[in-house]
Amino acid sequence: MSARFVTGKVLGSLATLAFVVCFNFFLFRVVEGDPVASLFRGRNLTVSQRDALTKQFGLDGSTGEQFLRYLQQTAQLNLGRSYASNAPVTKEIGAKVWATVALVGISTLLSTVGGIVIGIAAAWRRRSKTDYASTTFTMATYAMPDFWLGMLLLTLFAVTLGWFPVGGIEDATSNATGVAHLAEQAKHLFLPCLTLAVAYLGEYALVMRSSLLDTMREDYLVLARAKGMREVVVRNRHAVPNALLPVVTLIAINFGLVLSGAIAVETIFSWPGLGLATYDALNGPDLPMLQGLFLVFSAAVIFFNFVADLLYAYLDPRVRRA
């Protein structure tokens, strides 16, 4: 992989991130209007109180002055202070990010492995009962909105059957430690993780099936069979590794999107991650928290798209020469 190719991708990602940083500042100021008026609606504030709150929230000065102050603070990884808790936004995000990473990471692993296995089985037995059944199932899951699926699983397994907790990351009255504490958190994680895994399972399965069907038409597979190789060897050693290319890049792209798209699922299951923090910040409204979360989500999508570009170029030399 040439330095010129990598440099071009790095510069493109940085330019996109710079645009997001600038857009982030103006977007929420246009949408929110006057945050002080929104936060203290229904209360009679004196002029001096309003001025003090405006200065405290960093909203004093012209828009240009606020923008320059915002750029300087962002460069120093200072995203301001939350209106709701008065704590630094970076600290608030840092405390919640690992809950989201755990949820998204485990669900992505499950949906990827399951989707690849289902896609391979469907493609290798094309037009069989296995293909029809698996394709019908994956199309159905692919069409399901994740928030609807989450509410369905919550109603069935938590409310009706009582097999799993309704929400949260652990019981408020629990004193469990060590392995018992991890087991308790795993029980709380099960339903939101299952929701995201099933929601994205269909996409991986359909992409894997389509890619493997295209690969099965290649001449080198015919040659491998002509040499007397068993079908299982032809599939596992030659067909599947080459068909995995689109799926591998899709994983990298989707991880950033799922990270920012877990808002509905985390809200439904009261999972204390970045998604639930976004919902709470919208209800505030908490302008610094919203700006910080939007920046983190955007940076995640940009980063994983950058990783996907490099990964695709590494796996397929034709991309580097394009």
Secondary structure as the mmCIF struct_conf table of DSSP 4:
data_model
#
loop_
_struct_conf.conf_type_id
_struct_conf.id
_struct_conf.beg_label_comp_id
_struct_conf.beg_label_asym_id
_struct_conf.beg_label_seq_id
_struct_conf.end_label_comp_id
_struct_conf.end_label_asym_id
_struct_conf.end_label_seq_id
HELX_RH_AL_P HELX_RH_AL_P1 ALA A 3 GLU A 32
HELX_RH_AL_P HELX_RH_AL_P2 PRO A 35 LEU A 39
TURN_TY1_P TURN_TY1_P1 PHE A 40 GLY A 42
BEND BEND1 ARG A 43 ARG A 43
HELX_RH_AL_P HELX_RH_AL_P3 VAL A 47 GLN A 56
TURN_TY1_P TURN_TY1_P2 PHE A 57 GLY A 58
BEND BEND2 GLY A 61 GLY A 61
HELX_RH_AL_P HELX_RH_AL_P4 THR A 63 ALA A 75
TURN_TY1_P TURN_TY1_P3 GLN A 76 LEU A 77
STRN STRN1 ARG A 81 ARG A 81
TURN_TY1_P TURN_TY1_P4 TYR A 83 SER A 85
BEND BEND3 ALA A 87 ALA A 87
STRN STRN2 PRO A 88 PRO A 88
HELX_RH_AL_P HELX_RH_AL_P5 VAL A 89 TRP A 124
TURN_TY1_P TURN_TY1_P5 ARG A 125 ARG A 127
BEND BEND4 SER A 128 SER A 128
HELX_RH_AL_P HELX_RH_AL_P6 LYS A 129 ALA A 143
BEND BEND5 MET A 144 MET A 144
HELX_RH_AL_P HELX_RH_AL_P7 ASP A 146 LEU A 153
HELX_RH_PI_P HELX_RH_PI_P1 LEU A 154 THR A 160
BEND BEND6 LEU A 161 LEU A 161
BEND BEND7 PHE A 164 PHE A 164
BEND BEND8 VAL A 166 GLU A 170
TURN_TY1_P TURN_TY1_P6 ALA A 172 THR A 173
HELX_RH_AL_P HELX_RH_AL_P8 GLY A 178 THR A 215
TURN_TY1_P TURN_TY1_P7 MET A 216 ARG A 217
BEND BEND9 GLU A 218 GLU A 218
HELX_RH_AL_P HELX_RH_AL_P9 ASP A 219 ALA A 226
TURN_TY1_P TURN_TY1_P8 LYS A 227 GLY A 228
HELX_RH_AL_P HELX_RH_AL_P10 GLU A 231 VAL A 233
HELX_RH_PI_P HELX_RH_PI_P2 VAL A 234 ALA A 239
HELX_RH_AL_P HELX_RH_AL_P11 VAL A 240 ALA A 243
TURN_TY1_P TURN_TY1_P9 LEU A 244 LEU A 244
HELX_RH_AL_P HELX_RH_AL_P12 LEU A 245 GLY A 261
HELX_RH_AL_P HELX_RH_AL_P13 ILE A 263 ILE A 268
TURN_TY1_P TURN_TY1_P10 PHE A 269 SER A 270
TURN_TY1_P TURN_TY1_P11 PRO A 272 GLY A 273
HELX_RH_AL_P HELX_RH_AL_P14 LEU A 274 ASN A 283
TURN_TY1_P TURN_TY1_P12 GLY A 284 PRO A 285
HELX_RH_AL_P HELX_RH_AL_P15 LEU A 287 LEU A 315
HELX_RH_AL_P HELX_RH_AL_P16 PRO A 317 ARG A 321
#
